[in-house]
Amino acid sequence: MVSRDVTITNEIGLHARPATFFVQKANSYRSVIKVEKDDRTVSAKSLLGVLSLGIAKGMTITLRAEGPDEEEAIDGLAALIESGFNE
């Protein structure tokens, strides 16, 4: 299992459009990927789950992945978040 903390930098946080990009990226990996915020954990492959966390700019979340491409999954999702979703 691999995990990494990342801070949301884009202005609107992980809502609607950026959350859709995040979930699409997560679904491109075979590993099981989770997003943790505070005491809640959801599947990174579930748009409703990700949106339910209410992730806003400046918040830190933890990405956890377990599976055959776990390193690649964490690196790819962290890079997407750190890019600010190109907004």
TIBA-359553 format. One record per atom (N, C-alpha, C): residue number from 1; residue in one letter; atom name; x, y, z. Coordinates in steps of 0.02 Angstrom, whole numbers, padded with zeros to 5 digits. Example, Ala and Ser with C-alpha at 12.3 -4.5 7.8 and 13.67 -1.06 7.14 Angstrom:
<atoms>
{atom 1, 'a', 'N', {00660, -00284, 00390}}
{atom 1, 'a', 'CA', {00615, -00225, 00390}}
{atom 1, 'a', 'C', {00660, -00165, 00390}}
{atom 2, 's', 'N', {00642, -00112, 00354}}
{atom 2, 's', 'CA', {00684, -00053, 00357}}
{atom 2, 's', 'C', {00645, 00002, 00394}}
</atoms>
This chain:
<atoms>
{atom 1, 'm', 'N', {00043, -00059, 00000}}
{atom 1, 'm', 'CA', {00000, 00000, 00000}}
{atom 1, 'm', 'C', {00045, 00062, 00000}}
{atom 2, 'v', 'N', {00024, 00111, -00039}}
{atom 2, 'v', 'CA', {00059, 00175, -00044}}
{atom 2, 'v', 'C', {00010, 00230, -00025}}
{atom 3, 's', 'N', {00035, 00280, 00011}}
{atom 3, 's', 'CA', {-00008, 00337, 00027}}
{atom 3, 's', 'C', {00031, 00402, 00022}}
{atom 4, 'r', 'N', {-00005, 00456, 00011}}
{atom 4, 'r', 'CA', {00026, 00522, 00006}}
{atom 4, 'r', 'C', {-00025, 00575, 00025}}
{atom 5, 'd', 'N', {-00003, 00624, 00063}}
{atom 5, 'd', 'CA', {-00044, 00683, 00078}}
{atom 5, 'd', 'C', {-00034, 00735, 00024}}
{atom 6, 'v', 'N', {-00089, 00764, 00001}}
{atom 6, 'v', 'CA', {-00085, 00817, -00049}}
{atom 6, 'v', 'C', {-00133, 00874, -00028}}
{atom 7, 't', 'N', {-00113, 00934, -00045}}
{atom 7, 't', 'CA', {-00154, 00993, -00029}}
{atom 7, 't', 'C', {-00187, 01019, -00093}}
{atom 8, 'i', 'N', {-00251, 01033, -00088}}
{atom 8, 'i', 'CA', {-00290, 01058, -00145}}
{atom 8, 'i', 'C', {-00272, 01131, -00156}}
{atom 9, 't', 'N', {-00251, 01147, -00217}}
{atom 9, 't', 'CA', {-00228, 01215, -00233}}
{atom 9, 't', 'C', {-00274, 01254, -00280}}
{atom 10, 'n', 'N', {-00317, 01219, -00317}}
{atom 10, 'n', 'CA', {-00360, 01257, -00364}}
{atom 10, 'n', 'C', {-00415, 01294, -00327}}
{atom 11, 'e', 'N', {-00438, 01348, -00355}}
{atom 11, 'e', 'CA', {-00484, 01394, -00322}}
{atom 11, 'e', 'C', {-00549, 01363, -00298}}
{atom 12, 'i', 'N', {-00579, 01318, -00337}}
{atom 12, 'i', 'CA', {-00645, 01292, -00319}}
{atom 12, 'i', 'C', {-00641, 01225, -00283}}
{atom 13, 'g', 'N', {-00582, 01201, -00268}}
{atom 13, 'g', 'CA', {-00575, 01138, -00233}}
{atom 13, 'g', 'C', {-00592, 01079, -00279}}
{atom 14, 'l', 'N', {-00610, 01024, -00247}}
{atom 14, 'l', 'CA', {-00625, 00963, -00284}}
{atom 14, 'l', 'C', {-00700, 00956, -00292}}
{atom 15, 'h', 'N', {-00729, 01001, -00332}}
{atom 15, 'h', 'CA', {-00801, 01002, -00344}}
{atom 15, 'h', 'C', {-00814, 00995, -00418}}
{atom 16, 'a', 'N', {-00872, 00969, -00436}}
{atom 16, 'a', 'CA', {-00898, 00962, -00503}}
{atom 16, 'a', 'C', {-00845, 00944, -00556}}
{atom 17, 'r', 'N', {-00822, 00992, -00595}}
{atom 17, 'r', 'CA', {-00778, 00977, -00651}}
{atom 17, 'r', 'C', {-00711, 00946, -00629}}
{atom 18, 'p', 'N', {-00674, 00976, -00581}}
{atom 18, 'p', 'CA', {-00611, 00945, -00562}}
{atom 18, 'p', 'C', {-00621, 00876, -00530}}
{atom 19, 'a', 'N', {-00676, 00866, -00494}}
{atom 19, 'a', 'CA', {-00689, 00800, -00464}}
{atom 19, 'a', 'C', {-00700, 00749, -00519}}
{atom 20, 't', 'N', {-00734, 00769, -00573}}
{atom 20, 't', 'CA', {-00745, 00723, -00629}}
{atom 20, 't', 'C', {-00678, 00702, -00660}}
{atom 21, 'f', 'N', {-00633, 00750, -00670}}
{atom 21, 'f', 'CA', {-00567, 00734, -00697}}
{atom 21, 'f', 'C', {-00529, 00687, -00650}}
{atom 22, 'f', 'N', {-00534, 00700, -00585}}
{atom 22, 'f', 'CA', {-00500, 00659, -00534}}
{atom 22, 'f', 'C', {-00526, 00587, -00537}}
{atom 23, 'v', 'N', {-00592, 00578, -00538}}
{atom 23, 'v', 'CA', {-00622, 00512, -00539}}
{atom 23, 'v', 'C', {-00605, 00475, -00604}}
{atom 24, 'q', 'N', {-00607, 00510, -00660}}
{atom 24, 'q', 'CA', {-00588, 00479, -00724}}
{atom 24, 'q', 'C', {-00516, 00454, -00722}}
{atom 25, 'k', 'N', {-00472, 00495, -00694}}
{atom 25, 'k', 'CA', {-00401, 00475, -00688}}
{atom 25, 'k', 'C', {-00395, 00415, -00642}}
{atom 26, 'a', 'N', {-00430, 00416, -00585}}
{atom 26, 'a', 'CA', {-00427, 00360, -00538}}
{atom 26, 'a', 'C', {-00451, 00296, -00571}}
{atom 27, 'n', 'N', {-00503, 00301, -00612}}
{atom 27, 'n', 'CA', {-00530, 00242, -00645}}
{atom 27, 'n', 'C', {-00484, 00214, -00700}}
{atom 28, 's', 'N', {-00433, 00251, -00718}}
{atom 28, 's', 'CA', {-00386, 00227, -00769}}
{atom 28, 's', 'C', {-00334, 00179, -00739}}
{atom 29, 'y', 'N', {-00334, 00171, -00673}}
{atom 29, 'y', 'CA', {-00288, 00127, -00638}}
{atom 29, 'y', 'C', {-00324, 00064, -00614}}
{atom 30, 'r', 'N', {-00287, 00009, -00608}}
{atom 30, 'r', 'CA', {-00317, -00053, -00584}}
{atom 30, 'r', 'C', {-00318, -00058, -00508}}
{atom 31, 's', 'N', {-00276, -00020, -00475}}
{atom 31, 's', 'CA', {-00272, -00023, -00402}}
{atom 31, 's', 'C', {-00335, 00002, -00369}}
{atom 32, 'v', 'N', {-00346, -00019, -00307}}
{atom 32, 'v', 'CA', {-00398, 00008, -00265}}
{atom 32, 'v', 'C', {-00371, 00074, -00237}}
{atom 33, 'i', 'N', {-00407, 00128, -00248}}
{atom 33, 'i', 'CA', {-00383, 00194, -00227}}
{atom 33, 'i', 'C', {-00436, 00226, -00182}}
{atom 34, 'k', 'N', {-00412, 00252, -00126}}
{atom 34, 'k', 'CA', {-00456, 00284, -00077}}
{atom 34, 'k', 'C', {-00434, 00357, -00066}}
{atom 35, 'v', 'N', {-00483, 00398, -00048}}
{atom 35, 'v', 'CA', {-00469, 00468, -00029}}
{atom 35, 'v', 'C', {-00492, 00475, 00044}}
{atom 36, 'e', 'N', {-00448, 00502, 00085}}
{atom 36, 'e', 'CA', {-00465, 00513, 00156}}
{atom 36, 'e', 'C', {-00463, 00587, 00172}}
{atom 37, 'k', 'N', {-00514, 00609, 00208}}
{atom 37, 'k', 'CA', {-00516, 00678, 00234}}
{atom 37, 'k', 'C', {-00547, 00674, 00303}}
{atom 38, 'd', 'N', {-00510, 00701, 00352}}
{atom 38, 'd', 'CA', {-00532, 00696, 00421}}
{atom 38, 'd', 'C', {-00542, 00623, 00439}}
{atom 39, 'd', 'N', {-00602, 00604, 00460}}
{atom 39, 'd', 'CA', {-00614, 00535, 00480}}
{atom 39, 'd', 'C', {-00655, 00496, 00428}}
{atom 40, 'r', 'N', {-00659, 00522, 00367}}
{atom 40, 'r', 'CA', {-00699, 00489, 00314}}
{atom 40, 'r', 'C', {-00654, 00463, 00259}}
{atom 41, 't', 'N', {-00672, 00405, 00233}}
{atom 41, 't', 'CA', {-00635, 00375, 00178}}
{atom 41, 't', 'C', {-00685, 00354, 00124}}
{atom 42, 'v', 'N', {-00670, 00372, 00061}}
{atom 42, 'v', 'CA', {-00714, 00354, 00005}}
{atom 42, 'v', 'C', {-00671, 00327, -00052}}
{atom 43, 's', 'N', {-00703, 00294, -00099}}
{atom 43, 's', 'CA', {-00669, 00270, -00158}}
{atom 43, 's', 'C', {-00653, 00330, -00204}}
{atom 44, 'a', 'N', {-00592, 00332, -00227}}
{atom 44, 'a', 'CA', {-00572, 00384, -00275}}
{atom 44, 'a', 'C', {-00605, 00373, -00342}}
{atom 45, 'k', 'N', {-00636, 00316, -00352}}
{atom 45, 'k', 'CA', {-00668, 00300, -00416}}
{atom 45, 'k', 'C', {-00742, 00315, -00415}}
{atom 46, 's', 'N', {-00767, 00346, -00361}}
{atom 46, 's', 'CA', {-00837, 00363, -00354}}
{atom 46, 's', 'C', {-00846, 00438, -00353}}
{atom 47, 'l', 'N', {-00878, 00465, -00404}}
{atom 47, 'l', 'CA', {-00889, 00538, -00406}}
{atom 47, 'l', 'C', {-00931, 00561, -00346}}
{atom 48, 'l', 'N', {-00984, 00526, -00331}}
{atom 48, 'l', 'CA', {-01026, 00545, -00274}}
{atom 48, 'l', 'C', {-00986, 00543, -00209}}
{atom 49, 'g', 'N', {-00945, 00491, -00201}}
{atom 49, 'g', 'CA', {-00904, 00486, -00141}}
{atom 49, 'g', 'C', {-00855, 00544, -00134}}
{atom 50, 'v', 'N', {-00821, 00560, -00188}}
{atom 50, 'v', 'CA', {-00772, 00615, -00186}}
{atom 50, 'v', 'C', {-00807, 00682, -00172}}
{atom 51, 'l', 'N', {-00863, 00693, -00206}}
{atom 51, 'l', 'CA', {-00900, 00756, -00195}}
{atom 51, 'l', 'C', {-00926, 00760, -00123}}
{atom 52, 's', 'N', {-00944, 00703, -00094}}
{atom 52, 's', 'CA', {-00972, 00704, -00026}}
{atom 52, 's', 'C', {-00922, 00726, 00027}}
{atom 53, 'l', 'N', {-00857, 00725, 00011}}
{atom 53, 'l', 'CA', {-00807, 00747, 00059}}
{atom 53, 'l', 'C', {-00803, 00823, 00065}}
{atom 54, 'g', 'N', {-00830, 00859, 00017}}
{atom 54, 'g', 'CA', {-00830, 00933, 00020}}
{atom 54, 'g', 'C', {-00760, 00962, 00023}}
{atom 55, 'i', 'N', {-00717, 00939, -00021}}
{atom 55, 'i', 'CA', {-00646, 00960, -00020}}
{atom 55, 'i', 'C', {-00638, 01028, -00052}}
{atom 56, 'a', 'N', {-00614, 01076, -00013}}
{atom 56, 'a', 'CA', {-00606, 01146, -00035}}
{atom 56, 'a', 'C', {-00532, 01163, -00040}}
{atom 57, 'k', 'N', {-00519, 01221, -00071}}
{atom 57, 'k', 'CA', {-00450, 01245, -00078}}
{atom 57, 'k', 'C', {-00417, 01250, -00009}}
{atom 58, 'g', 'N', {-00354, 01227, -00008}}
{atom 58, 'g', 'CA', {-00315, 01231, 00053}}
{atom 58, 'g', 'C', {-00320, 01169, 00098}}
{atom 59, 'm', 'N', {-00368, 01127, 00085}}
{atom 59, 'm', 'CA', {-00375, 01066, 00125}}
{atom 59, 'm', 'C', {-00324, 01014, 00104}}
{atom 60, 't', 'N', {-00302, 00974, 00152}}
{atom 60, 't', 'CA', {-00256, 00919, 00138}}
{atom 60, 't', 'C', {-00295, 00854, 00142}}
{atom 61, 'i', 'N', {-00285, 00812, 00091}}
{atom 61, 'i', 'CA', {-00317, 00747, 00090}}
{atom 61, 'i', 'C', {-00262, 00694, 00085}}
{atom 62, 't', 'N', {-00280, 00632, 00101}}
{atom 62, 't', 'CA', {-00233, 00577, 00095}}
{atom 62, 't', 'C', {-00258, 00531, 00040}}
{atom 63, 'l', 'N', {-00214, 00515, -00007}}
{atom 63, 'l', 'CA', {-00228, 00467, -00059}}
{atom 63, 'l', 'C', {-00195, 00401, -00039}}
{atom 64, 'r', 'N', {-00232, 00346, -00044}}
{atom 64, 'r', 'CA', {-00205, 00280, -00029}}
{atom 64, 'r', 'C', {-00221, 00233, -00087}}
{atom 65, 'a', 'N', {-00172, 00195, -00108}}
{atom 65, 'a', 'CA', {-00182, 00148, -00163}}
{atom 65, 'a', 'C', {-00150, 00081, -00146}}
{atom 66, 'e', 'N', {-00184, 00028, -00168}}
{atom 66, 'e', 'CA', {-00158, -00039, -00159}}
{atom 66, 'e', 'C', {-00174, -00079, -00221}}
{atom 67, 'g', 'N', {-00123, -00106, -00251}}
{atom 67, 'g', 'CA', {-00133, -00146, -00311}}
{atom 67, 'g', 'C', {-00073, -00145, -00357}}
{atom 68, 'p', 'N', {-00082, -00172, -00417}}
{atom 68, 'p', 'CA', {-00026, -00181, -00463}}
{atom 68, 'p', 'C', {00006, -00116, -00488}}
{atom 69, 'd', 'N', {-00032, -00062, -00490}}
{atom 69, 'd', 'CA', {-00004, 00001, -00514}}
{atom 69, 'd', 'C', {-00012, 00056, -00462}}
{atom 70, 'e', 'N', {-00005, 00038, -00398}}
{atom 70, 'e', 'CA', {-00017, 00085, -00342}}
{atom 70, 'e', 'C', {00029, 00146, -00344}}
{atom 71, 'e', 'N', {00093, 00136, -00358}}
{atom 71, 'e', 'CA', {00140, 00193, -00361}}
{atom 71, 'e', 'C', {00121, 00241, -00417}}
{atom 72, 'e', 'N', {00107, 00213, -00475}}
{atom 72, 'e', 'CA', {00087, 00254, -00533}}
{atom 72, 'e', 'C', {00022, 00291, -00519}}
{atom 73, 'a', 'N', {-00025, 00257, -00486}}
{atom 73, 'a', 'CA', {-00090, 00288, -00470}}
{atom 73, 'a', 'C', {-00081, 00348, -00423}}
{atom 74, 'i', 'N', {-00043, 00340, -00370}}
{atom 74, 'i', 'CA', {-00032, 00394, -00323}}
{atom 74, 'i', 'C', {00005, 00452, -00357}}
{atom 75, 'd', 'N', {00056, 00436, -00395}}
{atom 75, 'd', 'CA', {00095, 00488, -00430}}
{atom 75, 'd', 'C', {00051, 00526, -00479}}
{atom 76, 'g', 'N', {00010, 00490, -00517}}
{atom 76, 'g', 'CA', {-00033, 00522, -00567}}
{atom 76, 'g', 'C', {-00086, 00566, -00537}}
{atom 77, 'l', 'N', {-00119, 00542, -00484}}
{atom 77, 'l', 'CA', {-00172, 00581, -00452}}
{atom 77, 'l', 'C', {-00143, 00641, -00414}}
{atom 78, 'a', 'N', {-00086, 00631, -00381}}
{atom 78, 'a', 'CA', {-00055, 00687, -00346}}
{atom 78, 'a', 'C', {-00033, 00741, -00396}}
{atom 79, 'a', 'N', {-00006, 00720, -00453}}
{atom 79, 'a', 'CA', {00015, 00769, -00505}}
{atom 79, 'a', 'C', {-00046, 00808, -00531}}
{atom 80, 'l', 'N', {-00102, 00774, -00541}}
{atom 80, 'l', 'CA', {-00162, 00807, -00564}}
{atom 80, 'l', 'C', {-00185, 00860, -00513}}
{atom 81, 'i', 'N', {-00185, 00842, -00450}}
{atom 81, 'i', 'CA', {-00206, 00889, -00398}}
{atom 81, 'i', 'C', {-00157, 00948, -00394}}
{atom 82, 'e', 'N', {-00092, 00932, -00394}}
{atom 82, 'e', 'CA', {-00041, 00984, -00388}}
{atom 82, 'e', 'C', {-00041, 01031, -00448}}
{atom 83, 's', 'N', {-00066, 01008, -00505}}
{atom 83, 's', 'CA', {-00069, 01052, -00564}}
{atom 83, 's', 'C', {-00128, 01101, -00559}}
{atom 84, 'g', 'N', {-00169, 01093, -00508}}
{atom 84, 'g', 'CA', {-00228, 01135, -00502}}
{atom 84, 'g', 'C', {-00280, 01120, -00555}}
{atom 85, 'f', 'N', {-00276, 01059, -00582}}
{atom 85, 'f', 'CA', {-00323, 01036, -00634}}
{atom 85, 'f', 'C', {-00320, 01082, -00695}}
{atom 86, 'n', 'N', {-00263, 01114, -00704}}
{atom 86, 'n', 'CA', {-00251, 01159, -00761}}
{atom 86, 'n', 'C', {-00303, 01214, -00767}}
{atom 87, 'e', 'N', {-00327, 01237, -00710}}
{atom 87, 'e', 'CA', {-00378, 01291, -00710}}
{atom 87, 'e', 'C', {-00344, 01358, -00702}}
</atoms>
